[in-house]
Amino acid sequence: MVEGIQQGLKLTQLHLKELKDFLRSLPHFDKNKILPSCTLEETAIICWRVVKAGAERERLQGLIGDAETSIVSIHGQENNKLQNGKKGLRIKIQKEYYTKPSKRRSFMKTILKAYDPSKDFLRIRDFLIDTFTLYKRPFNWLIDRWNFVRYFGVPVHSYYNVQYFGVPTRTYHSFRDELPFWEERIGIWENEDGDIVGVVNTDNEEPGEAFIQIHPDFTFLYDEMVTYIEEHLADRVGNIGYVKLYINEGTELEQIARERGYRKLGRGIPFLEYTIDEIPEPQLPEGFVIKSVLDEDDVEKRRTAKAIAFGGHYGPSYWPPASAYKKMQQAPDYRKDLDLFIVAPNGDYASFCTIWIDVKNKYGNFEPVGTHIEYQGMGLGRALLMEGFRRMMQYGATRSFMDSNNEFYRKVGFRETLYSYYPWIKYFAV
């Protein structure tokens, strides 16, 4: 294992092109597969990891010179492999910028408070926007997921059997309103000025799952937040508790989870990125037309398309209720002109996607995306995403992100970034 290598660089943008040209010049490095999304410091780190001793290292030092150093923690030899395969080069370098514990941290006061539905949804939404600006990449949830869970996922789950979603269960009820159960489990940490610096929440998808949203200056709260999760979000049956905590790879939260008895599951979820520039015209089979909810709003056709896209073997009693689609339109960041679908010649809704725009950070994301199983393989999903990118551009978006292992998104043009997150699980006595 490579332990605690500390090598970082503060460089100018001029260095970025020079460093990428340097990588391309190395005979042992695949010059055609340098990720365009690599930042300046990421490119510098890649150089240090792949360069060979001798003349190559001397050339690299000549490029960098006496650049001012910052602290970058590189975690583990396994996170620094260069992997070639059908999916192209994936550079698995995970890093986290940190500062040494300081006096400033010792007196940073925080307050844990309960979620107030009347104001905190928008406050957390703004917190997610602001922390994206600080991290300059997906680290916390993005606004598409925050909107979609509250205004579609939770209402849909209220329709299903209580024994599957959330805790605690009430087996003497056939169903329940999931919203208050979801809201009651959200924990909010504020600083002395009343600003949000951390959030704990669930996706309301399965018992015991948990997510942490954190300001980069307040990661010292991680341990306290995990304690909150185990006390308030754990799945509890009899004397057994269970938590599935999703953690960004390469962060100090991994070490905290390991020390508290969590186990990392094998398959992570990568963050993908699409650069929106020149978007080709959507290509549709004859008779198929792209429309938006602004053109027509048939919730029965929309719920049928989504249900058969994601669960074609389920009967209609398991399909999402029409009311959930109406509820989603109440989300603060929902726009009817960005809720798209493709209409087949026979009137079916064959493919669909909903777009969410973060105007401040100039990105747009899809949530959800799907194609009716009877219309898959016809290029409809790709065509709809191309139209989606075109509409994102109209709102000033220059990038789109997706966290998914689905190969479809890579075929459309999403590229892997250096970042991913993994589920960590823990069983404990209660």
C-alpha positions in Angstrom: 0.0 0.0 0.0 1.1 3.5 -0.7 0.4 5.4 2.5 -0.3 9.1 2.9 1.6 10.4 -0.1 1.3 14.2 0.2 2.1 15.8 -3.1 -0.1 18.6 -4.4 0.4 21.6 -6.7 -1.1 25.0 -7.1 -0.5 25.7 -10.8 -1.7 28.2 -13.4 -4.1 27.3 -16.2 -1.1 27.5 -18.6 0.3 24.4 -17.0 -2.9 22.3 -17.8 -2.2 22.2 -21.6 1.5 21.6 -21.0 0.9 18.8 -18.6 -1.6 17.1 -20.9 0.9 17.4 -23.8 3.5 15.9 -21.5 1.2 12.9 -20.8 0.6 12.5 -24.5 4.3 12.4 -25.2 4.9 9.4 -22.9 5.3 6.2 -24.9 3.8 4.0 -22.2 0.7 6.2 -21.6 -2.4 5.9 -23.9 -2.3 9.5 -25.4 -5.8 9.1 -26.9 -7.6 8.4 -23.7 -6.8 11.4 -21.5 -10.0 12.5 -19.8 -11.0 16.0 -21.0 -12.7 16.6 -17.6 -9.5 16.3 -15.6 -8.8 19.4 -13.6 -5.4 21.0 -13.4 -4.4 19.4 -10.1 -5.8 16.0 -11.1 -3.7 16.1 -14.3 -0.6 17.0 -12.2 -1.3 14.1 -9.9 -1.7 11.7 -12.8 1.7 12.9 -14.1 3.4 12.2 -10.9 1.9 8.7 -10.7 2.7 7.5 -14.2 6.0 9.2 -14.9 9.2 7.0 -14.8 12.3 7.9 -12.9 15.1 9.6 -14.9 14.6 11.8 -17.9 10.8 11.7 -17.7 10.8 12.9 -14.1 13.3 15.6 -14.9 11.1 16.9 -17.7 8.1 16.9 -15.4 10.0 18.8 -12.7 11.0 21.3 -15.4 7.4 22.0 -16.3 6.3 22.4 -12.7 9.3 24.2 -11.3 8.9 25.6 -7.8 5.1 25.7 -7.8 3.6 26.5 -4.4 2.4 23.3 -2.7 -0.9 22.5 -1.2 -1.9 19.3 0.7 -3.4 16.5 -1.3 -3.9 13.1 0.3 -3.7 10.2 -2.1 -5.3 7.1 -0.6 -4.0 3.6 -1.4 -2.2 2.0 -4.3 -5.4 0.4 -5.5 -6.9 3.8 -6.1 -4.1 4.8 -8.4 -4.3 2.1 -11.1 -4.6 3.0 -14.7 -7.2 0.6 -16.1 -7.7 0.0 -19.8 -10.8 -1.8 -21.1 -13.9 -1.6 -23.2 -15.1 1.4 -21.2 -11.9 3.3 -22.0 -9.3 4.5 -19.6 -10.5 5.1 -16.0 -8.0 6.8 -13.8 -8.9 5.8 -10.3 -7.1 8.4 -8.3 -9.2 9.5 -5.4 -8.1 12.5 -3.4 -9.3 14.8 -0.7 -8.1 18.3 0.1 -7.8 18.8 3.8 -6.3 21.1 6.4 -4.5 20.1 9.5 -6.6 20.4 12.7 -6.4 23.9 13.8 -7.5 26.2 16.6 -10.3 27.4 14.3 -11.9 24.0 14.4 -11.7 23.7 18.1 -14.2 26.5 18.6 -16.5 26.1 15.6 -19.9 25.6 17.2 -22.7 23.7 15.5 -26.2 23.1 16.4 -28.3 20.0 15.4 -31.9 20.8 14.6 -35.0 19.1 13.3 -36.2 19.6 9.7 -38.9 22.3 9.3 -40.9 21.5 6.2 -42.1 25.1 5.9 -38.6 26.4 5.1 -35.9 23.8 5.2 -36.5 22.1 1.9 -35.5 25.3 0.1 -32.7 26.0 2.6 -31.2 22.6 1.9 -31.7 23.0 -1.8 -29.7 26.2 -1.7 -27.0 24.5 0.5 -26.6 21.8 -2.2 -26.2 24.5 -4.8 -23.6 26.4 -2.8 -21.5 23.4 -1.8 -21.4 22.3 -5.5 -19.7 25.6 -6.1 -17.2 25.0 -3.3 -16.4 21.4 -4.4 -16.5 22.2 -8.1 -18.0 18.8 -8.7 -20.7 16.4 -7.5 -19.9 15.6 -3.9 -23.2 16.1 -2.1 -26.5 15.4 -3.7 -27.4 17.7 -6.7 -30.7 19.5 -6.9 -32.3 17.0 -9.3 -32.2 14.2 -6.7 -33.3 16.5 -3.9 -36.4 17.7 -5.8 -37.2 14.2 -7.2 -37.1 12.3 -3.9 -39.3 14.8 -2.1 -41.8 15.5 -4.8 -42.0 12.1 -6.6 -40.2 9.3 -4.8 -41.7 9.9 -1.4 -45.3 10.3 -2.8 -44.9 7.1 -4.9 -43.6 5.1 -1.9 -46.7 6.2 0.1 -48.6 4.1 -2.4 -46.7 0.9 -1.6 -46.7 -1.6 1.3 -45.4 -0.1 4.5 -43.3 -3.2 5.3 -40.9 -2.4 2.5 -40.2 1.3 2.8 -38.7 3.1 5.8 -38.7 2.5 9.5 -40.3 2.0 11.9 -42.9 -0.2 10.3 -46.6 -0.1 11.2 -47.9 -3.5 10.2 -51.4 -2.8 11.3 -51.7 -0.1 8.5 -52.0 -1.2 4.9 -50.1 1.9 3.8 -49.0 5.3 5.3 -48.1 8.8 4.3 -44.4 8.5 3.8 -43.7 12.3 3.8 -43.7 12.9 7.6 -41.6 9.7 8.2 -39.0 11.0 5.6 -39.0 14.5 7.1 -38.7 13.4 10.7 -35.4 11.5 9.9 -33.6 14.5 8.3 -31.0 16.0 10.6 -29.6 19.5 10.0 -26.4 21.0 11.4 -26.1 24.8 11.5 -23.2 27.0 12.4 -23.5 29.9 14.9 -24.8 32.2 12.2 -27.7 29.8 11.5 -26.3 28.6 8.1 -26.6 25.0 7.2 -23.3 23.2 7.2 -24.4 19.5 7.2 -27.5 17.4 6.5 -28.3 13.7 7.0 -31.2 12.2 5.0 -32.5 9.1 3.4 -33.6 8.4 -0.2 -36.7 6.6 1.1 -35.9 3.6 -1.1 -34.9 0.9 1.4 -34.7 0.5 5.1 -31.6 1.7 6.8 -30.1 3.7 3.9 -28.5 7.1 4.6 -26.7 9.9 2.9 -24.5 12.7 4.3 -24.4 16.2 2.8 -21.5 18.3 4.2 -19.8 21.7 3.9 -16.1 21.1 3.2 -15.1 23.1 6.3 -17.2 21.0 8.6 -16.1 17.4 7.9 -15.2 17.1 11.6 -18.9 16.5 12.0 -18.7 13.1 10.2 -18.5 11.0 13.4 -21.4 12.8 15.0 -23.5 12.5 11.9 -22.9 8.7 11.7 -24.1 8.5 15.3 -27.2 10.3 14.4 -27.8 7.9 11.5 -27.5 4.9 13.7 -29.9 6.3 16.2 -32.5 7.7 13.8 -32.2 6.1 10.3 -31.2 2.5 11.1 -33.5 -0.3 10.1 -34.4 -2.1 13.4 -36.0 -5.5 13.7 -36.0 -7.1 17.1 -32.5 -6.5 18.6 -30.8 -6.1 15.2 -30.0 -2.7 13.7 -28.8 -2.1 10.1 -27.4 0.9 8.2 -26.4 1.3 4.6 -24.4 4.5 4.3 -23.3 5.8 0.9 -19.8 7.3 1.1 -17.7 9.2 -1.5 -14.5 7.2 -2.2 -11.3 8.7 -1.0 -12.8 10.8 1.8 -12.0 10.7 5.6 -15.5 9.4 6.1 -14.3 6.0 4.8 -11.9 5.7 7.7 -14.5 6.8 10.2 -16.9 4.2 8.9 -14.2 1.5 9.0 -13.4 2.3 12.6 -17.0 2.1 13.5 -17.4 -1.4 12.0 -18.8 -0.7 8.6 -18.0 -2.9 5.6 -17.6 -1.6 2.1 -19.6 -3.3 -0.6 -18.0 -4.3 -3.8 -19.5 -2.3 -6.5 -19.4 1.5 -6.5 -21.4 4.1 -8.5 -19.3 6.4 -10.7 -20.0 10.0 -11.4 -20.3 10.6 -15.2 -20.1 14.0 -16.9 -21.3 15.2 -20.3 -19.9 18.4 -21.9 -22.7 20.3 -23.6 -21.4 22.0 -26.7 -22.3 21.1 -30.3 -25.4 18.8 -29.9 -26.5 16.8 -33.0 -30.2 17.0 -34.1 -32.2 14.2 -32.5 -32.8 11.4 -35.0 -36.3 9.8 -34.7 -37.9 7.0 -36.5 -40.7 8.0 -38.9 -43.9 9.0 -37.1 -42.3 9.6 -33.6 -42.5 13.1 -32.1 -40.8 14.8 -29.1 -43.2 16.8 -26.9 -43.1 18.3 -23.4 -45.7 18.5 -20.6 -46.1 22.0 -21.7 -47.6 20.6 -25.0 -49.8 17.9 -23.3 -50.0 16.4 -19.9 -51.5 12.9 -19.9 -50.5 11.4 -16.6 -51.9 8.0 -17.3 -49.7 7.6 -20.4 -46.7 8.9 -18.5 -47.1 6.6 -15.5 -47.7 3.6 -17.9 -44.4 4.4 -19.8 -42.4 4.8 -16.6 -43.8 1.6 -15.0 -43.2 -0.5 -18.1 -39.7 1.0 -18.6 -38.5 0.1 -15.1 -40.8 -2.8 -14.2 -42.3 -4.4 -17.2 -43.1 -7.6 -15.4 -45.2 -5.9 -12.8 -49.0 -5.6 -12.9 -50.7 -2.1 -13.0 -51.5 -2.3 -9.3 -47.8 -1.7 -8.7 -47.4 1.2 -11.1 -46.7 4.7 -9.8 -50.0 6.5 -9.0 -51.0 9.4 -11.3 -51.1 11.7 -8.3 -47.3 11.4 -8.0 -46.8 13.1 -11.4 -49.0 16.0 -10.3 -47.1 16.3 -7.1 -43.7 16.4 -9.0 -45.0 19.5 -10.8 -45.0 21.3 -7.5 -41.2 20.9 -7.0 -39.5 24.3 -6.9 -37.1 23.5 -9.8 -39.7 21.7 -12.0 -40.3 23.1 -15.5 -43.0 21.8 -17.8 -40.9 22.6 -20.9 -38.1 20.3 -19.5 -40.4 17.3 -18.8 -40.0 15.6 -22.2 -41.4 12.4 -23.8 -41.6 10.8 -27.2 -45.0 10.0 -28.7 -45.2 6.9 -30.9 -47.4 6.8 -34.0 -50.1 5.0 -32.1 -50.1 7.6 -29.3 -48.1 5.7 -26.7 -45.5 7.6 -24.7 -42.5 5.6 -25.8 -39.6 7.4 -23.9 -39.4 10.0 -21.3 -37.0 12.2 -19.2 -37.3 15.1 -16.8 -34.6 17.8 -16.7 -33.5 19.8 -13.7 -31.4 23.0 -14.1 -28.9 24.5 -11.5 -28.7 27.9 -13.0 -25.9 29.1 -10.7 -23.6 26.2 -11.4 -24.6 25.9 -15.1 -25.5 22.2 -15.2 -28.6 20.3 -16.1 -29.4 16.7 -15.0 -31.9 14.1 -16.1 -34.0 12.4 -13.4 -35.7 10.1 -14.4 -34.8 8.7 -17.9 -36.5 5.6 -19.4 -37.9 3.9 -22.4 -41.0 1.7 -22.7 -39.7 -1.9 -23.1 -41.7 -2.3 -26.4 -39.8 0.6 -27.9 -36.3 -0.1 -26.6 -33.5 -0.5 -29.1 -34.9 2.1 -31.5 -32.6 4.9 -30.5 -35.3 6.8 -28.7 -33.5 7.3 -25.5 -30.5 8.8 -27.2 -32.7 11.1 -29.3 -34.5 12.3 -26.2 -31.3 13.0 -24.4 -29.9 15.0 -27.4 -33.1 17.1 -27.3 -32.6 17.4 -23.5 -29.1 18.8 -24.0 -30.3 21.3 -26.5 -32.9 22.6 -24.0 -30.3 22.7 -21.2 -28.2 24.9 -23.4 -31.1 27.4 -23.7 -30.9 27.7 -19.9 -27.1 28.3 -20.0 -26.1 24.8 -18.9 -22.6 23.7 -20.1 -22.5 20.3 -18.3 -24.6 17.4 -17.2 -23.9 14.8 -14.6 -25.1 11.2 -14.0 -24.2 8.7 -11.3 -24.8 5.4 -12.9 -23.2 2.1 -14.0 -25.6 1.9 -17.0 -23.5 1.5 -20.1 -26.2 3.4 -22.1 -25.0 6.8 -20.8 -21.4 6.1 -21.9 -22.6 5.3 -25.4 -24.5 8.6 -25.5 -21.3 10.5 -24.6 -21.1 10.7 -20.8 -17.5 10.3 -19.7 -16.3 8.8 -16.4 -14.7 11.3 -13.9 -12.3 10.4 -11.2 -15.0 10.1 -8.6 -17.4 7.5 -7.3 -19.3 6.5 -4.2 -19.9 3.2 -2.5 -22.4 1.7 0.0 -21.0 0.7 3.4 -23.1 -1.5 5.6 -23.2 -2.3 9.3 -25.2 -4.7 11.5 -25.3 -3.9 15.2 -27.2 -4.9 18.4 -29.9 -2.6 19.6 
